Amino acid sequence: MSYIADYSTSEPTRAEVDALAGFTVLEFGAEWCPHCQAVQPGLRSLLEVHPQVRHLKVEDGKGRPLGRSYAVKLWPNLVFLQDGKVLAQLARPDQSSLEKAFQSFSKA
């Protein structure tokens, strides 16, 4: 699995995300968001070091059901999942927070 550069405008359902096996980082944001752009280099590096982690990158916005189901209010918002269960959720994370969240995958 690897880093995904572009946000998908189509989103999976919550049931589909809940059914995912293994480790997943579900990222909510928008291409034009400066906070989202700023987190990309660090996120890409961590995903390269953790090839077992699936990366789903979903464009979020008003009325988007998947983001609302995770109570997303700020971008980027990253949800760290194991077998569809939330291990951690970060809004506008710094590099240290990202690294700590990725460590949750090795402890799970």
N, C-alpha and C positions, 0 to 999 in steps of 0.2 A: 504494500500500500504506500501511497506517497502523497506529498503535498499537492493540493489543488489550487491553482492560481486564481481562477475566476469563480465568482459567486453564481450559483445556479438559480435561475428564476423559477424553476419548478422544484417543489419541495416534496419530500416523502411525507407520508402521514405519520402521526405520532405512533400508531400501532406498528408501522413498518420500522420505525426507529427503535421502539421497545423490543422488537424481535431480533435486532441485530446481534450476532454472536461476536464475541471478542471485544477488543478495545476500539473505541471510536472517539474522535474529537469532532463534535458538532459545532460548527462556527456560524454565527449569525452576524450579518453586517451588510455593508453596501460598498460598491466599487469606489464611489466618490467620497466616502467617509475618511477624513484624515487620521482618525484614531485607528481605523481598520488598516489603513495603509501602513501605519507606523509599526504595528505588531507583526506584520508579515515576515520580515527577515528572521526574527527570533523564532517564530512558529515554524517556518520552513526548516531551520537548522535542527530544531527538536524533532520534527517529524522524520528527518533524514537519519537521525540517531536511533529512532524508534520505528523501524520499518513495519513492525507488527500492528501499528496503530492506523486505523482507517481514518481518513479526513473527509468530512462532509462539509461543504461550504455553501450555505443557503442565504440568498438575498432576503433580507427581512424588511418589514414595513408595516404600516397600519393595516390591520385586518388580516395579517398573515397568520393562519392558525397554528403552525408549528412553533413559531416564536412565542406566541401568546401562551401556548401550553407549557412553556418553560419560563414564563413571566419575564421575558426579555424586555428591557427598557432602555439599556445603553448598549452601544456597539463599540468595538466588537464584543460579542458575548460568546464565550466558549464553554460548552458543556462536555465534560469528560465522563464517558460512559464505559461500563463493563457489562457486556451481555444486556444492553438496554437499560441498565440501572445507573443512576447518576452517582458518580464518585465525587465530583467537584464541579462548580460552576463559577466562572470568572467574568466580570465585566471590566473592560478597559484594563487588562492586566499589564503589569510591567514584566520584564524578563525573569526576575526572581520568582514571581508568582507562577509564571508559566512553567518554569523548571520544577517548582514544588508540585504543581498539579501533575506533571508528567511522571514524577516519582510515585504518585498514587498508583500508576499502572504496574510498577514493579513490586509494589506491596500487596496488590490485589491477588 
